[in-house]
Amino acid sequence: MKKTHKKHVALLTTLAVIVCTLFYTNTAKADTENSWDSSDVVKVSKCTVNGTERILTLYSDGSLFFKVKENGYSTILPDALDIGFDKLGTIYCIDSDNIIRWWNYDLAADAPGFHSIFILVNNEEIGIDNVKELILDEDNNYVIGFRTFSGETYPTLTMSEMKAFLEIPDSPTPTPTPTAPVSIPSATPKVTPTTPPKNTTDPVVTPKTVTTKKVVKKKAGYSCLSIGNKVTSKYKLAKGKLTWKGSSKSKKYSGIKSAAFIKKSGNLVFLTKKGKVYTLSPKGKKKCIVKKKGKKLILKNKFAVKVQAGKKYINIVNK
């Protein structure tokens, strides 16, 4: 081998080592550091349940960062205006649309994301979307309810109600032994969350039934997704033609092989004869989730849970 060629090989090898080293250093830094600045912090809430500390940080852009120290678990949750823990360790938040939402790490650690709360009024399911503030206990530690702008108050969900929504058997659950959460507001917050007044008594609950169960029923040729007695969207599939109807929109597609609802999101998922798989949100927004080789939708209790694509099975419960 010529000397010139040897020099070129040595130089390329050295450059490759430098590039790999830089890539590893930058990746490690990104994985271990938050992208937020401490001045962006609006509120920090800490709660210890059964000896496990949870930390919830609200940033000025509405982002939520949740971390469980002992388990090395962390996740980023959707936007919020105000946050808090209840005595079960459930996170409650008021989002930018004034909707009350919840998530419990112990029940759904593998599916981080907030769920809405619905109430039954005159046999119709209605989402609570005019929430003014969270209600705390007399020591201002735990969330015990929430209040709407019209003055109605509601309690937090029970363990049984959360399990029913997540379809978890309501077996005896060990009573959590929480340590009072600590809320640390930023010294100079960019966004000032609503501070609920100190409440010395339990909230007066309006007698309305809270329900979150979703079912699929056949009606007039359509498969209807219902929450209680309210139909949120429906579809029918005949001879490869799909007709979908939402609350205010309708869509039609041809060349469709099969379709079903996804329980958690309420989205419709459908498989085309060309092997593509799409989701359709309750508002009519279409998104491709499998671009090729889609063969079959796998259902459980009438809801789609997986897609067979070639020899692989893709989980779609969170789509």
ZAKOLDREN-572733 format. One record per residue (C-alpha): y negated, x negated, z negated; residue number from 1. Coordinates in pm, whole numbers. Each point is the difference from the previous one (the first is absolute). Layout:
<pts>
      v      u      w num
      Y      X      Z NUM
...
</pts>
This chain:
<pts>
      v      u      w num
      0      0      0   1
   -342   -131     92   2
   -245    -94   -277   3
   -259    247    132   4
    252    283    -12   5
    104    -96   -353   6
   -362     12   -115   7
    -43    347    149   8
    313    125   -179   9
   -117   -145   -333  10
   -344    152     39  11
    141    346     81  12
    235    -20   -299  13
   -290    -91   -232  14
   -211    290    134  15
    290    244    -50  16
     35   -107   -364  17
   -376     44    -59  18
     -3    346    162  19
    304    117   -202  20
   -156   -132   -322  21
   -328    182     68  22
    183    324     83  23
    207    -14   -318  24
   -307    -76   -216  25
   -206    287    145  26
    287    248    -23  27
     70    -85   -363  28
   -368     39    -83  29
    -18    342    167  30
    309    117   -187  31
   -126   -102   -343  32
   -370     92     14  33
   -178    334     20  34
   -242     43    286  35
   -246    182   -229  36
   -277   -166   -194  37
    -28     68   -374  38
   -344    154     60  39
    171    273    206  40
    192    130   -304  41
   -114    346   -116  42
    265     78   -260  43
    317   -152   -145  44
    252    216   -190  45
    295   -145   -189  46
    292    190   -148  47
    325   -121   -160  48
    300    234     27  49
    332    -99   -161  50
   -124   -357    -38  51
   -106    -36    365  52
   -371    -52     67  53
   -155    166    308  54
   -341   -101    133  55
   -201    221    235  56
   -317   -141    160  57
   -255    213    186  58
   -230   -184    243  59
   -340     98    137  60
    144     90    342  61
    232    254   -167  62
    313   -217     28  63
    253      3   -283  64
    215   -299    -98  65
    297     78   -229  66
    200   -271   -174  67
    290    -13   -246  68
    -13   -342   -160  69
    352    -33   -140  70
    168    108    326  71
   -229   -192    235  72
    -64    327    183  73
   -328     75    177  74
   -123    240    266  75
   -322    127    158  76
    -57    375    -26  77
   -234    235    191  78
   -370     45    -75  79
   -134    155   -320  80
   -318     98   -186  81
    151      0   -350  82
    335    -97   -152  83
    199     19   -323  84
    345     -2   -163  85
    165    286   -188  86
    249    -51   -286  87
    293    -12    244  88
   -157   -292    186  89
    -86    226    295  90
   -310   -102    194  91
   -248    276     77  92
   -286    -51    241  93
   -279    200    162  94
    -33   -108    362  95
   -307     -3    224  96
     69    361    103  97
      6    111   -367  98
    376     61     19  99
    207    -67   -313 100
    302   -225     67 101
    278   -161   -206 102
    269   -271     14 103
    253   -115   -261 104
    131   -356     30 105
    313     66   -210 106
    110    291    222 107
   -108   -130    342 108
    -49   -378     -5 109
    160    -25    346 110
   -245    253    150 111
   -354    -87   -114 112
   -244    269    103 113
   -184    294   -151 114
    114    363      9 115
   -225    306     -4 116
     27    283   -253 117
     26    360    118 118
    -55    325   -189 119
    144    344     68 120
   -272    263     44 121
     93    352    111 122
    336   -131    131 123
   -174   -263    212 124
     13   -378    -46 125
   -346   -160    -19 126
    -76   -370    -45 127
   -250    -89   -272 128
   -281   -168    193 129
   -318     58   -204 130
     66   -222   -301 131
   -305   -120   -191 132
    147   -219   -274 133
    301   -111   -198 134
     35    132   -358 135
     95   -255   -265 136
    150     47   -345 137
   -218     -4   -312 138
     22   -380    -19 139
    -98    -39    368 140
    328   -184     68 141
    230    220    206 142
    -54    253    277 143
    108    345   -121 144
   -139    210    283 145
   -273     39    259 146
   -297    230     61 147
   -127    151    325 148
   -364     47    100 149
     42    373    -65 150
     98    -73   -362 151
    376     67     18 152
    221   -241   -193 153
    362    -99     55 154
    247   -216   -198 155
    182   -306    129 156
    350     46    143 157
    307     -4   -224 158
    289   -236     61 159
    210    295    124 160
   -266    103    254 161
    -26   -354    139 162
    379    -31     25 163
     24    335    177 164
   -251   -117    261 165
    181   -332     52 166
    342    174     -7 167
    122   -205   -294 168
    258    168   -228 169
   -172    121   -317 170
    235   -186   -233 171
   -115    -93   -350 172
   -276   -258     37 173
    -71   -254   -276 174
   -333     81   -162 175
   -254   -262    109 176
   -162   -197   -281 177
   -339    -80    148 178
   -267   -227   -139 179
   -350    141     46 180
   -147   -105    335 181
   -305   -224     10 182
   -275     80    248 183
   -231   -288     84 184
   -295     99    219 185
   -178   -265    205 186
   -325   -133   -147 187
   -182     74    326 188
    214    245    192 189
   -101     81    357 190
    139    352    -32 191
    -36    201   -319 192
    304    225    -53 193
    -42    340   -163 194
     39    -37   -377 195
    159    312   -150 196
   -152    123   -327 197
    192    -61   -318 198
    239    286    -52 199
     97     92   -354 200
    252    269     90 201
    269     47    258 202
   -131    148    326 203
     12    376     42 204
    248     45    282 205
    -51    277    251 206
    333    189     24 207
    107   -110    347 208
    339   -146     83 209
      4   -360    127 210
    260    -50    272 211
     73   -279    244 212
    338     88    153 213
     30    -15    379 214
    263    190    199 215
     86     63    365 216
     79    359     97 217
     71    178    328 218
   -238    279     94 219
    -50    175    336 220
    170   -283    186 221
   -205   -273   -170 222
    100   -259   -259 223
   -277     35   -261 224
   -105   -261   -256 225
   -108    188   -313 226
   -144    -94   -337 227
     82    303   -210 228
    -89    294    225 229
   -255   -186    211 230
    108   -123    345 231
   -177   -330     73 232
    143    -51    352 233
    289    116    219 234
    186    -85    319 235
    266    123    238 236
    209   -198    247 237
    170    164    297 238
    134   -158    320 239
   -181   -327    -66 240
   -337    167    -57 241
   -166    -43   -341 242
   -269    237   -127 243
   -182    -99   -320 244
   -263    197   -191 245
   -213   -132   -286 246
   -267    169   -209 247
   -257    -11    280 248
    166   -173    298 249
    304     36    224 250
    181   -252    222 251
    266     16    271 252
    229   -280    120 253
    286    -17    249 254
    301   -232     28 255
     76     27   -372 256
    351    -57   -134 257
    -43     94   -370 258
   -262     58   -269 259
    -32     46   -378 260
   -250    -19   -284 261
    -51   -300   -232 262
    -19    131   -355 263
   -243   -235   -170 264
   -276     -2    264 265
     63    340    158 266
     -5   -170    340 267
    219    121    284 268
    219   -270    155 269
    149     45    347 270
    228   -203    226 271
    -52     -3    377 272
    278    -18    257 273
   -135   -345     95 274
     74   -134   -349 275
   -351     -1   -144 276
    -74    148   -343 277
   -337    148   -100 278
   -152    153   -312 279
   -250    284      8 280
   -221     51   -306 281
    -90    347   -136 282
   -341    -55    165 283
    159    -71    339 284
    -31   -381      9 285
    283   -155    206 286
    143   -348    -69 287
    290   -194    157 288
    231   -152   -266 289
    296   -103    221 290
    -75   -125    353 291
    354    -18    141 292
    374     55    -60 293
    -49    304   -223 294
    329    192     -9 295
      7    243   -290 296
   -198    146   -293 297
    191    -11   -329 298
    -70    301   -224 299
     45     69   -371 300
    -55    353   -132 301
   -167     94    331 302
   -250   -291    -21 303
      5   -315    217 304
     71   -317   -199 305
    110   -256    263 306
     -4    -74    372 307
    294   -162    176 308
   -143   -253    249 309
    277   -187    180 310
    231   -121   -275 311
   -274      2   -264 312
   -106    275   -240 313
   -373     16    -77 314
   -118    164   -321 315
   -281    250     73 316
    -40    182   -334 317
   -347   -159    -40 318
   -116     58    358 319
</pts>
